[in-house]
């Protein structure tokens, strides 16, 4: 399929627009996610979507309410993110323990509900996603999310950077770190829910984790870390969609592999700089 043919289809244009909106937004958020060691937090929220969708269909079937399942996914994810953030600050449990039992417990509950409803086909869409299922309304939601992420992180950049790199100094300057952490957890949840259709629960964390991880390899400052992350967050999803359309391969895995290629290129560039060849 040529570029002209790709652009001639609405679903392909929507997919490319989605990649341009969600890729950089997830990468920007991912800078702070990875610096805070919260990669598995976003992964746990992605997998909790199984339960959110299952609850949505349970409400539809048992109560007769015609709710969008993605609404229940959003509500469930926000509640779970708030509960996990509360446990991080109020309990003596280690963060990885909180994430582990929240992740496994929510997935187990979701699978049980889906089994009771007999809707096993739901799992394919939740786990693997479909970027080609985007609509103008979906793109509007993604654009709003991208603006919210940019607004929150850029206006609160100093506070989040300080609380991430030096929590003691942030506490000494009386920053409202607890409130900021709750807001950050909710922001991750909203991002996961909005981007779920793009890659699905199994692959979504790649959009958040890989671009900043690659950027760390080649960045000498925090500003360059943000810039390289944004470049990777934009380039990898775009190339993934184009590769998928050209070679007729699954889109989600193609996007993930483009992220991995970006990581390997950054790693190779780092090796070249630290070990220059001699004539």
N, C-alpha and C positions, 0 to 999 in steps of 0.2 A: 504494500500500500504506500503510495507516494505521499509527500507532505500536502499536496493540493487535495488529494482524496481524503486524507485525514481531516483536514480543515473543513471539508464540505459536509461532514456529518455533525449534527447537533450534539450527539452524545460524546463525540470526540472533543469538540470544543469545550463542552462542559467539564470533561475530564482534565483537559489542559488548564482551564481556569482554576479548577479545584486544586490542582498540583501547585499552581502559582500562589494560591492563597494559603493553603494549609502547610505546605512544605516549609517556607520561611517562618511562619508562625510557630510551628512545632520546634523548629531549630532554635529560635530565640528563647522559647520557654525551656528547651532542653539544656541550654547553657547553665541555667540556674539549677535545673533538675540534677544534672550530672555533678556540678560543683557541690551540691548539698548531699550527694550520695542517695538520691531518691529515684534511681532508675527503676528499681523493682516496685516502687510505689505506683508509678504510672502503669507499669505492666499489670499490677494487681487490679487497678481500676479498669483497665481495658478488659480483662477477663471477667470482671463483675458484670459486664454488659449482658452476659448470658442470663444472669438472674433478672436484670432489669427488663429485658425483652420478655422473658418467661412470665414475669409478674404482669406485664402489660397484657399479654394474651389471656392470662388467668382472669384478670379483671374484665376483659371483654367477654369471655365465655361465661363466667359465673354471675357477673353483675349486669351484663348487657350494655356496658358503657363503651361507646365507640371512641376509645382513646388511641392516640398515636403511640405505638410501643416505644418510640424514641423519647417520648415525654417521660415515661416511667423509667427508662434507662437514665435519663438526666437526673431525675429526682433521686433514684436509688444511688447513683454514683456520687451525687453531692452529699447525701446522707452518709454514705460509707466513707468518703474523704474526710468529712467533718469528724466522724467517730474515730477514725484512725489518727487524725491530727490531735484530737483530744487525748487519746491514749498516749501518744508520743510525749505529751507535756504533763499528763496527770498520773500516769501509772509508772511502775518500776519495770515494766516489760521492755525488753530491748526492741528497737524499731524493726529489726528484721523478723522478730517473733510476731509482732503486731501485723506486719505485712503478710507473713506466711499464713497465719490462721484466718485472716480476713480474706485473702486470696482463695485459699482452698475451700473455706467455708462457703463463700459466695458462689463459687463455681459448682460445688456439690449441690447447694440448694437449687440453683438454676437448672441443673441437669435433671434433678428429681421432678421439678415442676414440669419441665418439657416432656419428661417421660410420662407423667400423669396425663398430660394433655394430648400425647401421641403426636407431637409436632417435631419430630426429629429433623425434618428438613430445615428447620430454623437454624440449626447449628452451622450449616454451611455458610449462610450469609453473615452470621455473627462472627464466626472464626476467621473467615477469609475476606469478607467485604466485597464490594464491587464499585469501583470508582465510576463506572459507566452508568450507574443508576442515579447520578446526580441530576438535579432539576434546577431551574432558575431560583426557586425558593430556597433550595439547599445551598446554592452558591451565595445567596444573600446572608444566610445564617453563618456560613463560613467566613464571609467578608466581615461581618459584625464581630465574630470571634477574633479574627486577626487584628482588627482595630482595638478591641478590648485588651488583648494581650500586649500589643504595642503600647497602648496608653498606660496600662498598669505598670509594666516593667520599665518603661522609659521615664515616667514621672516619679517612680519610686526606685530608680536605678541605684542611687547612693545607699538607700536603706537596705535594699536586698543584697547589694554587693558587700556592704559592711557586715550585715548579719550572717552572710554566707562565709566570708573569708575570716572574720574575727568576731564571733558571737559575744565575747567578753567586752570588746570595745563598743559594740553596738548596745549592749546592756548598760555600759558605763555612760553612754550618751543618751540614755533613756529613750531609745527607740522602742516603739510598740511592737516588739518582735513577735509576741504571741499572736496578736491580731494579724500581722503580716504573714505569719506562717499559715494561719487559717485561710486567709485570702489566697495564698499561693496554692494550697491544697485544693481549694474550690476551682481555681483557674486550671489546674491540671485535670480535674474531673470534667470540666466543661470542654476542654480541648480533646480529651479522650473520646467523649460522647460524640462531638461534632465530627471528628476525624475517623470515627469507627467505620463509616461506610466506605472510606477510601481503601483501607488495608485490612480491616477486620482485627479481632482481638489478638490473634497469634502474631501478627506482623507489625502492629501499630507502634510498638515501642521503638522500632528502628527509626522512624521519623523523628522521634524525640531524642534518642540517645546517640545515634551514629554521627550525625553532622557535628555536634560539639566535641565528641570524642576525637573525630578526625581533625577538627580545628585546633585542638590542644597540641597536636603533634607539630604544627607549623607556626603557631602563634607565639609572639614574644611579649604581647601585652593583652590586657583585658579587652581593649578596643578591637584589636585584630582578631581576638577570639570570637567576638560577636560578629564581625564582618565575614570571616571565613565560614562560620556556622551558617549565616544567612545565605551565602553563595552556594554552599553545599545543599542547604535545605531547599533552595530553588532549583538547582541544576539536576539533582538526582531524581526527584519525582517527574520532572519534565522529560528527562531522558528515558526514565522507566516507562512512562506512558507511550512515548514514541517507539521505543524498542518493542513493547508489547504489541502495538498496532502493526509494526513492520514485519515482525517475525511470527506473529500470531501465537504468542505465549501468554500465560496468565499475568495480569497486570500487577497485582500486589507483589508477588515474588520478584518481578522485573524491577519494580521500584526499590525493593530491599537490596537487590543485587547491585543496582546503580549506587546506592548508599555505601555498600561494601567496597565497590570500585573506588569511590571517592576517598574512603578511608585508606585503602591500599596506596593510592596515589600520594596522599599526604604523608604516609609512612615512608614511601620511596623517596619523596622529596626531602624528608628529614634525614634519611640515611645518606643521601647525596651531599647534603650540607655538612653533616658531621664527619663524613668520610670521603672527602673529595678525591677524585682520581688524579693520578699524576701522569704526566706525559712520558 
